[in-house]
């Protein structure tokens, strides 16, 4: 997929089963697998997380519009963790440059970051709860884009439809990931070099377990 392709439409009936089926979470197992991935490739994960931190530091010096754009680009960086997790779990060759393969899906990921961020912000303004609801519902958006080459809006809608049916289970999982990152911040901030990649990989592993992987080349 070229970086500035909008993505394609996928038959939504492929996902009807996931919206209707009972979904069981194994949060502890997802985090354990993510931790194992991190330990096996600690140098690569730390290096990539440092790249993200540098990009965030640069964005902090920009005006509001620049910060908004950089925030949307972080969706592309986040996809790098998922691609790494998918490759390693699938037994495919993995190298540091694979973290940046998220830029092959730049436009749909960028648009998803902008649209999702905007809608969540509006929801937070409207009594907070709608924002939390949407933030959880869009958890699988990035993974659907890179796995199905899906356009951003369809990915957001399919993620919402799948997750809304089982929202409280996903919320519990998201809360655990949030707590892990809070602990990372409390560990003098240095802990986020571990908590961010581990939580990102745990979410990707949950997607793989619940939805499965449609592609073998990300």
C-alpha positions in Angstrom: 0.0 0.0 0.0 1.4 3.4 -0.9 1.7 6.0 1.8 -0.9 8.4 0.3 -3.5 5.8 -0.7 -6.8 6.4 1.0 -7.3 2.7 1.6 -10.0 0.4 0.3 -13.5 -0.6 1.2 -13.9 -4.0 2.8 -17.1 -6.1 2.8 -18.5 -5.2 6.3 -20.2 -8.6 6.5 -16.8 -10.1 7.2 -17.0 -8.6 10.7 -20.7 -9.3 11.6 -19.6 -12.4 13.5 -17.2 -10.5 15.7 -19.9 -7.9 16.6 -22.4 -10.7 17.6 -20.2 -13.3 19.1 -19.2 -13.5 22.8 -15.7 -12.1 23.3 -13.6 -13.2 26.3 -10.5 -11.3 27.3 -7.4 -12.8 28.7 -5.8 -9.5 29.8 -3.0 -11.2 31.8 -2.0 -13.3 28.8 -1.9 -10.4 26.4 0.3 -8.4 28.7 2.6 -11.5 29.4 3.0 -12.0 25.6 3.7 -8.3 25.1 6.3 -8.3 27.9 8.0 -11.4 26.3 8.1 -9.5 22.9 9.6 -6.5 24.6 12.3 -8.6 26.4 13.3 -10.4 23.3 13.8 -7.2 21.3 14.4 -4.7 24.0 17.0 -2.7 22.1 14.7 -2.2 19.1 11.7 -1.3 21.2 13.7 1.2 23.4 15.2 2.8 20.3 11.9 3.2 18.5 10.2 4.6 21.7 13.1 7.1 21.9 12.3 8.2 18.4 8.7 8.8 19.4 9.8 10.8 22.4 12.0 13.1 20.3 9.1 13.7 17.9 6.9 14.6 20.8 9.5 17.0 22.2 9.6 18.7 18.8 5.8 19.0 18.7 5.8 20.7 22.1 7.6 23.6 20.6 5.1 24.1 17.8 1.9 26.1 17.8 -1.5 24.4 18.3 -1.9 23.5 14.6 1.5 21.9 14.5 0.9 20.0 17.7 -2.4 18.7 16.3 -0.6 17.4 13.2 2.1 15.8 15.2 -0.5 14.2 17.5 -2.1 12.7 14.4 1.2 11.4 13.1 1.7 9.5 16.4 -1.0 7.1 15.1 1.5 6.1 12.4 4.2 5.6 15.0 1.8 3.5 17.1 1.2 1.3 14.1 4.9 0.5 14.2 4.4 -1.4 17.5 1.6 -3.4 16.0 3.5 -4.3 12.9 6.5 -5.4 15.0 4.2 -7.5 17.2 2.4 -9.1 14.2 5.7 -10.0 12.5 7.3 -11.4 15.6 4.2 -13.4 16.7 3.8 -14.7 13.1 7.5 -15.9 13.0 8.3 -13.4 10.2 11.8 -11.8 9.9 11.9 -8.6 11.9 14.3 -5.7 11.8 14.3 -2.2 13.3 13.1 -0.6 10.0 9.8 -2.5 10.3 8.7 -0.1 13.0 8.5 2.6 10.3 6.4 0.5 8.0 3.4 2.2 9.5 4.2 5.1 7.1 3.1 2.8 4.3 -0.4 3.5 5.6 0.3 7.1 6.4 -2.8 8.8 5.0 -5.6 6.6 6.4 -3.7 6.4 9.8 -3.2 10.2 9.8 -6.9 10.8 9.0 -8.0 8.3 11.6 -5.8 10.1 14.1 -7.3 13.4 13.2 -10.9 12.3 13.1 -10.7 10.0 16.1 -8.9 12.7 18.2 -11.5 15.3 17.2 -14.5 13.2 18.0 -13.0 12.0 21.3 -12.3 15.6 22.3 -15.8 16.7 21.4 -17.1 13.7 23.5 -14.9 14.7 26.4 -16.3 18.3 26.3 -19.8 16.8 26.3 -19.8 15.5 29.9 -16.6 13.4 29.4 -18.4 10.0 29.2 -19.0 10.2 25.4 -15.3 10.8 24.9 -14.3 7.8 27.0 -16.9 5.7 25.1 -15.5 6.7 21.7 -11.9 6.4 22.8 -12.4 2.8 23.7 -14.5 2.1 20.7 -11.7 3.1 18.3 -9.2 0.8 19.9 -8.9 -1.5 16.8 -8.9 1.2 14.2 -5.2 1.2 13.6 -5.0 -2.6 13.4 -7.9 -2.8 10.8 -6.1 -0.2 8.6 -2.8 -2.0 8.5 -4.3 -5.5 8.4 -7.0 -4.9 5.8 -5.6 -1.8 4.0 -9.0 -0.3 5.0 -10.0 3.4 4.6 -9.9 5.3 7.9 -13.7 5.9 8.3 -14.7 2.3 7.7 -12.0 1.1 10.1 -13.3 3.5 12.8 -16.9 2.4 12.2 -16.1 -1.4 12.2 -14.0 -1.0 15.3 -16.8 0.9 17.0 -19.4 -1.7 16.0 -17.3 -4.6 17.2 -16.3 -3.0 20.5 -19.6 -1.3 21.4 -21.3 -4.6 21.7 -18.7 -5.6 24.3 -17.7 -2.2 25.5 -17.3 -2.8 29.2 -14.9 -5.7 28.6 -12.8 -3.5 26.3 -13.0 -0.7 28.8 -11.6 -3.0 31.5 -8.7 -3.9 29.2 -8.1 -0.3 28.2 -8.1 0.7 31.9 -5.4 -1.9 32.7 -3.2 -0.6 29.8 -3.8 3.0 31.1 -2.8 2.0 34.6 0.4 0.4 33.2 1.3 3.7 31.6 0.5 5.6 34.7 3.0 3.4 36.6 5.5 4.1 33.9 5.1 7.9 34.4 5.4 7.4 38.2 8.7 5.6 37.7 10.3 9.0 37.1 9.0 8.9 33.5 11.7 6.4 32.5 9.2 3.6 33.0 7.3 4.8 30.0 10.1 3.4 27.8 8.8 0.1 28.9 5.1 0.7 29.5 4.3 2.3 26.1 5.6 -0.5 23.9 4.3 -3.2 26.2 0.8 -1.7 26.3 0.8 -1.0 22.6 1.9 -4.6 21.8 -0.7 -6.0 24.3 -3.5 -4.2 22.3 -2.2 -5.6 19.1 -2.1 -9.1 20.6 -5.7 -8.7 21.7 -6.7 -7.7 18.2 -4.9 -10.8 16.8 -6.6 -13.1 19.4 -10.1 -11.7 18.9 -10.2 -10.8 15.2 -7.3 -12.8 13.8 -4.9 -11.6 11.1 -6.1 -11.2 7.5 -2.7 -10.4 6.1 0.8 -11.8 6.4 2.6 -8.8 5.0 2.3 -5.5 6.8 
